[in-house]
Amino acid sequence: MCGIAGFAGLRDDKLLKQFSQQLKHRGPDGEGFYRDQRVSLLSRRLAIIDVKGGNQPIYNESKSAVVVYNGEIYNYRELPLKSSYTDTTNGATNALTDSTACSESHSTISKRSGS
């Protein structure tokens, strides 16, 4: 289990923190936030895979893409991840943030298997 939530069109850090507290039962092992002037996202984590390194949000190498994700990519080890930046975690979310995966999104996304 994990939990994600967010909203677009405003920035309200207090409201985002309230959302996080409401989802704590779904992800007791950690929380992460992404905020800018247009969108606010949060992730509550139940650590199963990559317990020490899989906190979210996760960014690509250039910080031009960010992912807050709740699901599993079962075949993430088989996907063409060529960026050295993927060494930062051992979790499946790198399959969505890796610079190679982002630039080849149609082929990579169509090859992923999961929820």
Residue pairs with C-beta under 8 A, 6 or more apart in sequence:
1 26
1 27
1 46
2 26
2 27
2 43
2 44
2 45
2 46
2 70
3 23
3 26
3 27
3 43
3 44
3 70
4 23
4 41
4 42
4 43
4 44
4 68
4 69
4 70
5 16
5 19
5 20
5 23
5 41
5 42
6 16
6 19
6 34
6 39
6 40
6 41
6 42
6 68
7 15
7 16
7 39
7 40
8 38
8 39
8 40
9 38
10 40
11 35
11 36
11 37
11 38
11 40
12 40
13 35
13 40
15 40
16 33
16 35
16 40
16 42
19 42
20 31
20 33
20 42
20 44
23 42
23 44
24 31
24 44
26 44
26 46
27 43
27 44
27 45
27 46
28 44
28 46
29 45
29 46
29 47
29 51
30 44
30 45
30 47
30 55
31 42
31 43
31 44
31 45
32 42
32 43
32 45
32 55
32 56
32 57
32 68
33 40
33 41
33 42
33 43
33 57
34 40
34 41
34 42
34 57
34 66
34 68
35 41
41 57
41 66
41 68
42 68
43 55
43 56
43 57
43 68
43 69
43 70
45 54
45 55
45 56
47 54
49 90
49 91
49 92
50 89
50 90
50 91
53 88
53 89
53 90
53 91
54 89
54 90
54 91
54 93
56 67
56 68
56 69
56 93
57 66
57 67
57 68
58 66
58 67
58 69
58 89
58 91
58 93
58 94
58 96
58 97
59 65
59 66
59 67
59 97
60 66
60 83
60 85
60 97
60 98
60 99
60 102
61 83
61 85
61 99
62 99
65 97
65 102
66 97
67 93
67 96
67 97
69 93
69 96
71 114
71 115
72 92
72 114
72 115
73 79
73 92
73 93
73 95
73 96
73 112
73 113
73 114
74 113
74 114
75 111
75 112
75 113
75 114
76 91
76 92
76 94
76 95
76 112
76 114
78 111
79 95
79 98
79 101
79 108
79 111
79 112
80 100
80 101
80 104
80 107
80 108
81 94
81 95
81 98
81 100
81 101
82 98
82 100
83 98
83 99
83 100
85 98
85 99
86 94
86 98
88 94
92 114
94 101
95 101
95 108
95 112
96 102
100 108
101 108
101 109
